[in-house]
Each structure stands twice: as structure tokens, then as C-alpha cells.
Amino acid sequence: MRIIITGATGLVGAEAVRQAIEDNEIEEIVALVRKPLDFQHPKVKIIIHSNYLDYSGLETVFRNTDAMLWCLGISQSQVSKEEYIAITYDYSIAAAKALLAVNPEITFLFVSGMGASSDEKSMTLFGRIKGKTENELKRLPFKDLYIVRPGGIKPIHKNKNTAFSNKIMTPLFPLMKLIAPFSVITSVELALVMLDIVKNGTENQLSENVDLLKILKTL
């Protein structure tokens, strides 16, 4: 299986790359990134890409790929409203349309988040725009589209690009796990579940954190 991972320098994407390297069913990993990764591996092909609204030149890569894991994202506290909308909605929809134009059989997995609002009426920008992106992706003619909504993600490996908000939450994970065990997941667990979903599918198109943990138990 050949997969593309975006956001491969971030917490979720980097872990997806790491776990995909260890997965014998995955023969090639294309890391679509703005800047080089900190490591090299025979299974990983790094493509430096700067314009996430234009995927011209990537048609052959898209055509020869079985699945894309869209892990590219940013905290709404790190950028302006306009930048957040562009990164969360515009980039992912542009990529989805570019993929479908050359490979209608491709599987697309979108990393959303707990609190995404399907009615797009959330009080938070995060909830509204993630929900809007989910809804637009559902309108596209993907043969297999999966949306995951992880809750609090506990980092297992250090990542210099982890959002500050996530870093300050790390000491709170034991308490969160005790109070609301179905609201947290580790970066490794999330990566393993995402890879299983693109390889084997899942009954539900949209998986909340509790669903991700149920899938994890079957692995």
C-alpha cells in the first residue's frame, strides 16, 4: 500500500509516518511537507510543497497512491481567523479535489477533532470550520472517506512543532484519563488507528474519540 501524509512535521502527522514505517503492509510513504523532515528512511519519499491551494505537478504521485492521511492543521490560537480558515478548510478541500481529479478510487482520511460542529454553529472557530470542512468533504465523490475526531492527544515522542496549547496540557493527561477516559488518546494510538482505517476501513465514516479507542482494542 502507498500512502500520502500531510502535516508530517506535526504531532499527529509525524507519528503517522513513524508508525507507517513499522507497518509491513505499507510499502511507500509520501510525506508532503513545507520543510524537510528530521530523518530519512527508505520507505519515505519527501516532497517539499509550498502552495497548498495548488497541487499542479503532483498528478503522478496522486495517481499512484492508495490513501491520503490529511494531518495538516494548526491551533486556532496560533494564527489569525483568516489563516485558520485557509489552513483548515481551503487547503484540505483543494487537495481533496486535486486527488479526485486524477484518482477517484483513493481513500481520504481527514483529521478533525472533538468538538467539531456538524451544524457549523459552534461557538468556537475550531468547531465551526472543522465542521464546515467535514461537510464539504462529504459532498465530494470519494469512494472511501473517513473523518476522525480525536480528543486530547497525549504526545509519546517529543516533537518541536507540537502546539503550545498541547504542551501545557501534557501534565494534565493523567487527570483527564481518570476523569474522562474516553476523551484522550495517545499520539501512537491515534496513528495506529488511522492506519488501520485506511487499510481496512471502518463501519462509520465519522469516528469520535470513543470510537477510535474501540477500534484500538481490536488491533
ChimeraX attribute file (.defattr): number of C-alpha atoms within 10 A of each C-alpha:
attribute: neighborCount
match mode: 1-to-1
recipient: residues
	/A:1	14
	/A:2	16
	/A:3	27
	/A:4	23
	/A:5	25
	/A:6	23
	/A:7	21
	/A:8	27
	/A:9	25
	/A:10	20
	/A:11	26
	/A:12	27
	/A:13	23
	/A:14	24
	/A:15	23
	/A:16	27
	/A:17	26
	/A:18	17
	/A:19	16
	/A:20	22
	/A:21	18
	/A:22	10
	/A:23	13
	/A:24	8
	/A:25	12
	/A:26	16
	/A:27	14
	/A:28	17
	/A:29	24
	/A:30	21
	/A:31	25
	/A:32	23
	/A:33	20
	/A:34	17
	/A:35	13
	/A:36	14
	/A:37	16
	/A:38	6
	/A:39	6
	/A:40	10
	/A:41	9
	/A:42	9
	/A:43	16
	/A:44	20
	/A:45	14
	/A:46	20
	/A:47	16
	/A:48	13
	/A:49	14
	/A:50	12
	/A:51	10
	/A:52	17
	/A:53	15
	/A:54	13
	/A:55	16
	/A:56	9
	/A:57	8
	/A:58	14
	/A:59	14
	/A:60	11
	/A:61	16
	/A:62	23
	/A:63	16
	/A:64	14
	/A:65	20
	/A:66	17
	/A:67	25
	/A:68	24
	/A:69	26
	/A:70	24
	/A:71	22
	/A:72	23
	/A:73	20
	/A:74	18
	/A:75	14
	/A:76	15
	/A:77	12
	/A:78	12
	/A:79	12
	/A:80	10
	/A:81	12
	/A:82	8
	/A:83	14
	/A:84	20
	/A:85	20
	/A:86	16
	/A:87	17
	/A:88	21
	/A:89	20
	/A:90	16
	/A:91	19
	/A:92	24
	/A:93	20
	/A:94	14
	/A:95	18
	/A:96	21
	/A:97	17
	/A:98	19
	/A:99	25
	/A:100	19
	/A:101	12
	/A:102	16
	/A:103	20
	/A:104	15
	/A:105	16
	/A:106	23
	/A:107	23
	/A:108	24
	/A:109	24
	/A:110	23
	/A:111	20
	/A:112	27
	/A:113	21
	/A:114	18
	/A:115	17
	/A:116	23
	/A:117	22
	/A:118	16
	/A:119	11
	/A:120	19
	/A:121	14
	/A:122	16
	/A:123	9
	/A:124	13
	/A:125	17
	/A:126	25
	/A:127	20
	/A:128	20
	/A:129	23
	/A:130	25
	/A:131	23
	/A:132	21
	/A:133	23
	/A:134	26
	/A:135	15
	/A:136	13
	/A:137	22
	/A:138	15
	/A:139	8
	/A:140	13
	/A:141	13
	/A:142	19
	/A:143	11
	/A:144	17
	/A:145	22
	/A:146	24
	/A:147	23
	/A:148	24
	/A:149	20
	/A:150	25
	/A:151	20
	/A:152	22
	/A:153	22
	/A:154	22
	/A:155	19
	/A:156	12
	/A:157	13
	/A:158	9
	/A:159	15
	/A:160	11
	/A:161	12
	/A:162	16
	/A:163	15
	/A:164	12
	/A:165	11
	/A:166	15
	/A:167	16
	/A:168	9
	/A:169	13
	/A:170	14
	/A:171	11
	/A:172	12
	/A:173	20
	/A:174	13
	/A:175	10
	/A:176	16
	/A:177	14
	/A:178	10
	/A:179	10
	/A:180	11
	/A:181	15
	/A:182	19
	/A:183	18
	/A:184	22
	/A:185	23
	/A:186	18
	/A:187	21
	/A:188	21
	/A:189	19
	/A:190	24
	/A:191	22
	/A:192	21
	/A:193	22
	/A:194	24
	/A:195	22
	/A:196	16
	/A:197	20
	/A:198	22
	/A:199	16
	/A:200	9
	/A:201	15
	/A:202	14
	/A:203	9
	/A:204	12
	/A:205	14
	/A:206	17
	/A:207	21
	/A:208	20
	/A:209	22
	/A:210	17
	/A:211	16
	/A:212	23
	/A:213	20
	/A:214	13
	/A:215	18
	/A:216	16
	/A:217	8
	/A:218	7
	/A:219	8
